């Protein structure tokens, strides 16, 4: 296989970033192993193609939780990217750094991850296409678009409604302040999706010091005593072992990194021993502290055309396709989540506790898993939604068996605290306030879901239990902290008590960030590269 200084497991948001940054130094040799295929599919390149990737097992792990106790026993479907670029290759592309207060939480357990330390990394990531600002980066590898001029007319009505409620129109929620209603910024450049792979890897694939192997499913880590020395991976019918005198870095994501630690003897002894896995080190916090955002949507019939009328008819699809083919513009060049914002349910709060969403399209009749996400309803309708930004509920991951090809058990444990239920109900009341604004009354004909029968705290909570769903932001399962008694990795991302092994992905978040998690995950890859290169004095 060759002599590699670093073996990176997982080519997703963090892993591809880390591989690209490390290998930019010609003296460093990097091996990147990705369980899925390359990211060359047109479905990935076309921004709106993510609807067809939602259930595509070629590019998607298609995970599912155990029955969720507070969600009427429903199982949550968790799509995760199984492709070079990871979930940044199949997500809705909304770019959110997070609130500055998020990193105060991180700083408490990892002082070098304060906002003053990570803000320059966000700037380093960005090729911001909006209004020039000292708060934003303009020359980074990740194109970040501002599409205010291209949004659907119904989206502008939503923004008017937010302002009627006293929420300011915020032209850059990733700038100096986050609060307000906004058009969402997306990782789209020149009409094409920008994933971590396209940003950090593609241009370097031919480099002699970076080798990328796709369809390589890592099955276990190899140790010499308490030092990680390599990995075993399966590619087709072939098993391969690759060793290193340097480091192994897990960037397999918040769901797969802890699973791989389990399979390799690192985790709670009570979790490993029943499955016949020898305990290398008892680590009680591996696979614990899983956090995710859970949201609720209102579906509204409207009195003027929505994107349903463009994206459902055969002729409409043809015309939209022509527009994209010739001009790289139109609905196919955008995310469905055109607008939203970050607001406080209580003005006395220090930071926004609700994230808002608006999509000028609906797919309310699509049963989960029965047809593609991008199958619009036959009538004009939109979706208005939200999720609490700082949930206090924590889930976990546990083993089904020692078979590396069998997914573990996932428990989101959503809405398990009174605080989370309270904020969820506040969000439902806010949605109704939106519907009472003049701007929304001008366009809304009927509230299709949840409907007028849901009108108090109890019924709102019933609706959240029956219809609420993940916003696909799982994190925290190998969280960063001061020692093994409370965490899995230290602030340099080294696994406590183990040499030659780090974790660098969303699993290390000490607490979930405010908003979509792709941008912070890319930041983790940038930060990991800085830490490693500084330690090696490269």
C-alpha positions in Angstrom: 0.0 0.0 0.0 2.9 2.4 0.5 4.2 4.3 3.5 1.6 6.8 4.8 2.0 9.3 7.6 -1.7 9.5 8.2 -4.6 7.1 7.5 -7.9 8.9 7.5 -11.1 6.8 7.8 -14.0 8.6 6.1 -14.0 11.1 3.3 -16.9 13.3 4.5 -17.2 16.9 5.6 -14.3 16.7 8.0 -12.3 13.8 6.5 -12.0 15.2 3.0 -11.1 18.6 4.4 -8.5 17.1 6.6 -7.0 15.0 3.8 -6.8 18.0 1.5 -5.2 20.3 4.0 -2.6 17.7 5.2 -1.7 16.7 1.7 -1.2 20.3 0.6 2.2 19.9 2.3 4.3 17.7 -0.1 6.3 16.2 2.8 3.2 14.5 4.2 1.8 11.2 2.8 -1.9 10.6 3.4 -4.3 7.7 2.7 -8.0 8.5 2.7 -10.4 5.5 2.9 -14.0 6.1 2.0 -16.7 3.4 2.3 -18.8 4.7 -0.5 -18.1 5.5 -4.2 -16.6 8.7 -5.8 -18.8 11.8 -6.0 -19.0 12.1 -9.8 -22.7 11.4 -10.2 -24.8 14.1 -11.8 -27.3 13.6 -8.9 -24.6 15.0 -6.6 -23.4 17.9 -8.8 -26.9 19.3 -9.5 -28.0 21.0 -6.3 -31.6 20.0 -6.3 -30.5 16.4 -7.1 -30.4 15.8 -3.4 -34.0 14.8 -3.4 -33.2 11.7 -5.4 -30.3 10.9 -3.1 -32.5 10.8 0.0 -33.1 7.0 -0.3 -30.4 6.0 -2.8 -28.4 3.2 -1.1 -25.5 3.7 -3.5 -24.7 7.0 -1.8 -26.5 6.7 1.5 -26.1 4.6 4.6 -29.9 4.8 5.1 -29.8 4.4 8.8 -32.9 4.1 11.1 -33.3 4.5 14.8 -34.9 2.2 17.2 -38.6 3.1 18.1 -38.5 6.5 19.7 -40.3 6.6 23.0 -41.4 10.2 22.9 -42.3 10.1 19.2 -45.2 7.5 19.5 -42.8 4.7 18.9 -41.8 5.9 15.4 -38.5 5.0 13.9 -36.5 8.0 12.6 -34.9 7.6 9.1 -31.3 9.0 9.2 -29.8 9.4 5.8 -26.0 9.8 6.0 -23.6 10.2 3.1 -21.8 7.1 1.9 -19.8 8.7 -0.8 -16.7 10.8 -1.2 -17.8 14.1 0.4 -20.0 12.3 2.9 -23.2 14.1 3.9 -21.9 17.3 2.3 -22.5 15.4 -1.0 -26.2 14.6 -0.2 -27.4 17.4 2.1 -29.6 20.4 1.5 -26.4 22.6 1.3 -27.5 25.3 3.9 -24.4 26.9 5.3 -24.5 28.0 9.0 -21.4 28.6 11.1 -23.3 28.5 14.4 -23.8 31.1 17.0 -20.7 32.6 18.8 -22.2 31.4 22.1 -22.0 27.8 20.9 -18.2 28.0 21.1 -18.3 29.4 24.6 -19.7 26.0 25.5 -16.9 24.3 23.6 -14.3 26.6 25.2 -15.3 25.4 28.7 -13.9 22.0 27.9 -11.5 22.8 25.2 -10.0 26.3 25.5 -8.4 26.4 22.1 -11.8 26.0 20.4 -13.2 29.4 21.4 -15.0 31.6 18.9 -11.8 33.7 18.5 -10.0 30.6 17.6 -12.5 29.1 15.2 -13.7 32.2 13.4 -10.5 32.5 11.3 -11.1 28.9 10.2 -14.6 29.7 9.0 -13.1 32.6 7.0 -10.5 30.2 5.6 -13.2 27.8 4.4 -15.3 30.4 2.6 -15.5 31.8 -0.9 -18.3 34.1 0.1 -20.3 35.4 -2.9 -22.4 37.9 -1.1 -21.8 41.5 0.1 -18.1 42.0 1.0 -17.6 41.9 4.8 -14.6 41.7 7.1 -16.5 39.0 8.9 -16.5 36.7 5.9 -13.8 34.8 3.9 -13.6 35.4 0.1 -10.8 33.1 -1.1 -11.5 29.7 0.5 -12.2 26.5 -1.3 -15.9 26.3 -0.4 -18.2 28.5 -2.5 -21.0 30.0 -0.4 -23.8 31.6 -2.4 -26.3 34.3 -1.6 -29.4 33.9 -3.8 -31.6 36.7 -2.6 -32.4 37.8 -6.2 -33.4 34.3 -7.3 -35.8 33.2 -4.6 -39.4 32.3 -5.3 -41.9 35.2 -4.9 -43.6 33.2 -2.1 -40.3 33.2 -0.2 -40.4 37.0 -0.2 -43.8 36.9 1.4 -42.4 34.7 4.2 -39.7 37.3 4.8 -42.3 40.0 4.9 -44.2 38.0 7.5 -41.1 37.7 9.7 -40.6 41.4 9.6 -44.2 42.0 10.6 -43.5 39.9 13.7 -40.6 42.2 14.6 -37.8 39.9 13.3 -35.2 42.0 11.4 -34.3 41.0 7.8 -30.7 39.8 8.3 -28.6 39.9 5.1 -25.8 37.8 6.6 -26.6 35.6 9.6 -23.0 34.3 9.4 -21.7 37.8 9.9 -21.6 39.9 13.0 -25.0 38.8 14.4 -27.3 35.8 13.7 -30.8 36.8 14.7 -33.5 37.6 12.2 -35.1 36.2 9.1 -32.9 35.5 6.1 -32.5 34.0 2.7 -30.3 30.9 3.4 -26.7 30.8 2.2 -25.8 27.6 0.5 -22.7 25.7 -0.6 -23.4 26.2 -4.3 -21.1 27.8 -6.8 -21.7 28.4 -10.5 -24.8 26.3 -10.3 -23.1 23.2 -8.8 -23.0 21.7 -5.3 -19.8 22.3 -3.4 -19.0 19.3 -1.2 -15.9 18.9 1.0 -14.6 16.5 -1.7 -15.0 18.8 -4.6 -13.6 21.7 -2.5 -10.6 19.9 -1.0 -9.9 16.7 -2.8 -10.7 16.6 -6.5 -7.9 19.0 -7.5 -5.4 17.0 -5.5 -6.2 13.4 -6.5 -3.3 13.2 -8.8 -0.8 14.3 -6.2 1.7 11.6 -5.2 1.3 12.3 -1.5 -2.5 11.7 -1.3 -4.1 8.4 -2.1 -7.9 8.1 -2.1 -9.5 4.7 -2.0 -13.3 4.5 -2.4 -15.6 1.6 -1.7 -13.2 0.8 1.2 -15.2 -0.3 4.3 -13.0 -0.1 7.3 -13.8 -3.0 9.6 -11.4 -2.5 12.6 -8.4 -0.6 13.9 -5.1 -2.4 14.5 -3.1 -1.8 17.7 0.3 -2.5 19.0 -0.3 -2.4 22.7 -2.2 0.9 23.3 -1.0 2.5 20.1 -3.0 2.5 16.9 -0.9 1.3 14.0 -3.3 0.7 11.1 -6.6 -0.4 9.9 -8.3 -3.3 8.1 -10.7 -2.6 5.3 -12.8 -4.5 2.9 -13.1 -3.7 -0.8 -15.3 -6.0 -2.7 -14.2 -9.5 -1.8 -10.7 -8.5 -0.7 -9.5 -7.7 2.8 -6.6 -5.4 3.1 -4.5 -4.3 6.1 -2.5 -1.0 6.0 -0.1 0.1 8.7 1.4 3.4 9.6 4.2 4.7 11.9 2.2 7.9 12.1 -1.5 8.3 13.0 -4.9 6.9 12.3 -7.7 9.5 12.2 -11.4 8.6 12.4 -13.5 10.9 10.3 -16.3 8.5 9.7 -19.0 10.7 11.2 -21.0 10.9 14.4 -22.6 7.4 13.7 -19.8 5.4 12.2 -16.8 6.7 14.2 -18.1 5.4 17.6 -19.2 2.2 15.9 -15.6 1.6 14.7 -14.2 2.4 18.2 -16.6 -0.2 19.6 -15.5 -2.9 17.1 -11.9 -2.1 18.0 -12.3 -2.5 21.8 -12.8 1.1 22.8 -16.0 1.8 24.5 -18.1 1.0 27.6 -17.0 -2.5 28.7 -20.6 -3.4 29.4 -21.3 -2.7 25.8 -18.5 -4.6 24.3 -18.2 -7.8 26.4 -21.6 -9.2 25.6 -20.6 -9.3 22.0 -17.3 -11.0 22.6 -15.2 -7.9 21.9 -12.0 -7.7 23.9 -11.9 -4.5 25.8 -8.7 -2.5 25.0 -9.9 0.4 27.1 -13.1 0.9 29.0 -14.4 4.3 27.7 -17.9 5.0 29.1 -18.6 8.0 26.9 -18.1 6.4 23.4 -21.4 6.4 21.6 -23.1 8.4 24.3 -24.3 12.1 24.3 -25.8 11.9 20.8 -27.6 15.1 19.9 -29.7 16.0 16.9 -32.2 18.7 15.9 -35.8 17.7 15.6 -38.2 19.9 13.6 -41.8 20.3 12.7 -43.4 21.5 9.4 -46.7 23.2 8.7 -48.0 22.5 5.2 -50.0 25.4 3.7 -52.2 25.5 0.6 -51.6 28.8 -1.2 -53.5 30.9 -3.7 -50.7 31.3 -6.3 -48.3 28.9 -7.9 -45.5 27.4 -5.8 -42.6 25.3 -7.0 -45.0 22.3 -7.1 -46.4 23.7 -10.4 -42.9 23.7 -11.9 -41.4 20.5 -10.5 -44.3 18.1 -10.7 -45.6 18.3 -14.3 -43.6 16.6 -17.0 -43.4 19.8 -19.1 -42.4 21.8 -16.0 -39.6 19.4 -15.3 -38.4 19.7 -18.9 -38.4 23.5 -18.9 -36.6 23.6 -15.5 -34.1 21.1 -16.8 -33.4 23.3 -19.9 -32.9 26.4 -17.8 -30.4 24.6 -15.7 -28.6 23.0 -18.7 -28.1 26.3 -20.5 -27.8 28.8 -17.7 -27.0 26.8 -14.5 -29.9 28.7 -12.9 -33.5 28.1 -11.8 -34.9 25.7 -9.2 -32.4 23.0 -10.0 -29.5 25.3 -9.0 -30.9 26.0 -5.5 -31.8 24.3 -2.3 -35.5 23.8 -1.4 -34.8 25.6 1.9 -34.8 29.0 0.4 -35.3 31.0 3.6 -35.5 30.8 7.3 -33.8 32.4 10.2 -32.8 32.3 13.8 -35.1 33.9 16.4 -35.8 33.9 20.2 -39.0 32.4 21.6 -38.3 34.7 24.6 -36.7 38.1 24.1 -34.8 37.7 27.4 -32.7 34.9 25.9 -29.1 35.4 25.2 -29.2 33.7 21.8 -31.8 32.3 19.3 -33.4 29.1 20.4 -35.4 28.5 17.2 -34.2 28.0 13.7 -36.9 28.7 11.0 -37.4 27.2 7.5 -39.4 28.1 4.5 -39.7 26.1 1.3 -41.9 27.3 -1.6 -42.8 23.6 -2.3 -44.6 20.8 -0.5 -44.4 17.0 -0.5 -46.8 16.4 2.4 -48.4 13.4 0.8 -45.1 11.4 0.5 -45.0 8.6 3.1 -41.6 8.3 4.6 -39.5 5.9 2.5 -42.3 5.2 -0.1 -41.3 7.6 -2.8 -38.5 10.2 -3.4 -38.5 13.3 -1.4 -38.7 15.3 -4.6 -42.2 14.3 -5.6 -44.2 17.5 -5.1 -47.8 17.7 -4.3 -50.3 18.3 -7.2 -51.6 21.6 -5.7 -49.9 24.9 -4.9 -48.5 24.7 -1.4 -45.5 25.6 0.8 -43.9 24.4 4.0 -43.2 26.5 7.0 -41.1 24.9 9.7 -38.8 25.2 12.7 -36.5 23.3 15.0 -35.3 24.1 18.5 -31.6 25.0 18.2 -30.1 23.7 21.5 -31.8 20.5 22.5 -31.0 19.1 25.9 -32.0 15.5 25.1 -29.2 13.0 24.5 -29.4 9.7 22.6 -26.9 6.9 22.2 -25.5 4.2 20.0 -25.2 0.5 21.0 -24.1 -2.6 19.3 -26.3 -5.3 17.7 -23.3 -7.6 17.1 -19.6 -7.6 16.5 -20.2 -7.9 12.7 -18.7 -4.7 11.2 -21.2 -4.8 8.3 -24.2 -4.8 10.6 -25.3 -1.3 11.6 -25.5 -0.6 15.4 -28.7 0.4 17.2 -29.4 4.2 17.2 -31.6 5.9 19.7 -32.2 9.6 19.2 -34.1 9.9 22.5 -35.8 13.0 21.2 -38.0 15.3 23.4 -37.0 13.4 26.5 -36.6 16.5 28.6 -39.2 19.0 29.7 -37.0 21.9 28.4 -37.1 20.4 24.9 -40.9 20.0 25.0 -41.3 23.5 26.2 -39.3 25.0 23.3 -41.0 22.7 20.8 -44.4 24.1 21.9 -43.1 27.7 21.7 -42.1 27.0 18.1 -45.6 25.7 17.3 -47.1 28.9 18.7 -44.7 31.0 16.6 -45.8 29.2 13.4 -49.4 30.2 14.1 -48.2 33.8 14.7 -46.7 33.7 11.2 -50.0 32.6 9.8 -51.8 35.6 11.3 -49.5 38.2 9.6 -50.9 40.1 6.6 -48.2 38.8 4.3 -49.1 35.2 5.0 -52.9 35.8 5.0 -52.4 37.2 1.5 -51.2 33.9 0.2 -52.4 31.1 2.5 -55.8 29.5 1.6 -55.7 26.7 4.1 -53.5 25.1 6.8 -53.4 21.6 5.6 -51.2 20.3 8.4 -51.5 20.3 11.4 -54.9 22.0 10.9 -57.2 23.9 13.1 -57.9 21.0 15.4 -54.4 21.5 16.9 -54.7 24.7 18.9 -53.3 24.3 22.4 -50.1 23.1 24.1 -51.3 19.5 24.4 -52.4 19.1 20.8 -49.2 20.9 19.6 -47.2 18.3 21.5 -49.2 15.5 20.1 -48.5 16.8 16.6 -44.8 17.0 17.3 -44.8 13.4 18.6 -46.7 12.1 15.5 -45.1 14.3 12.8 -41.8 15.8 14.1 -38.7 14.5 12.5 -34.9 14.7 12.4 -33.2 17.7 10.7 -30.2 15.3 10.1 -27.7 16.9 12.4 -26.4 14.0 14.6 -23.3 14.8 16.6 -21.5 14.5 19.9 -20.9 10.7 20.2 -17.1 11.0 20.7 -17.3 14.3 22.4 -14.3 16.5 23.2 -13.4 17.1 26.8 -10.8 17.2 29.5 -10.5 13.5 30.4 -11.8 10.0 30.0 -14.3 10.5 32.9 -16.4 12.9 30.8 -15.4 12.6 27.1 -13.6 10.6 24.4 -11.0 12.9 22.9 -9.0 15.8 24.2 -8.8 19.3 22.6 -6.2 18.1 20.2 -8.7 15.4 19.2 -6.5 12.5 20.5 -8.4 9.6 22.0 -7.8 9.6 25.8 -5.3 7.0 26.8 -4.5 5.8 23.3 -1.5 6.8 21.2 -1.6 7.4 17.5 -5.4 7.8 17.3 -7.6 10.8 16.8 -11.2 11.5 15.9 -12.1 14.5 13.7 -15.7 14.9 12.7 -19.1 15.9 14.1 -18.9 13.3 16.8 -16.4 15.5 18.7 -18.9 18.3 19.2 -19.1 19.0 23.0 -22.6 20.3 22.3 -24.6 20.7 19.1 -24.3 24.0 17.3 -27.0 26.4 16.4 -28.1 25.6 12.9 -27.0 23.1 10.2 -23.8 21.2 11.1 -22.0 20.9 7.8 -20.0 24.1 8.2 -18.8 23.3 11.7 -17.9 19.8 10.5 -15.7 21.3 7.8 -14.2 23.6 10.4 -13.3 20.6 12.5 -11.3 19.2 9.5 -9.5 22.5 9.1 -8.8 22.7 12.9 -7.5 19.1 13.0 -5.1 19.9 10.1 -3.8 22.9 11.9 -3.3 21.0 15.1 -1.6 18.1 13.5 0.8 20.1 11.3 1.7 22.3 14.2 2.5 19.3 16.4 4.7 17.9 13.7 6.3 21.3 13.0 5.5 20.9 9.3 
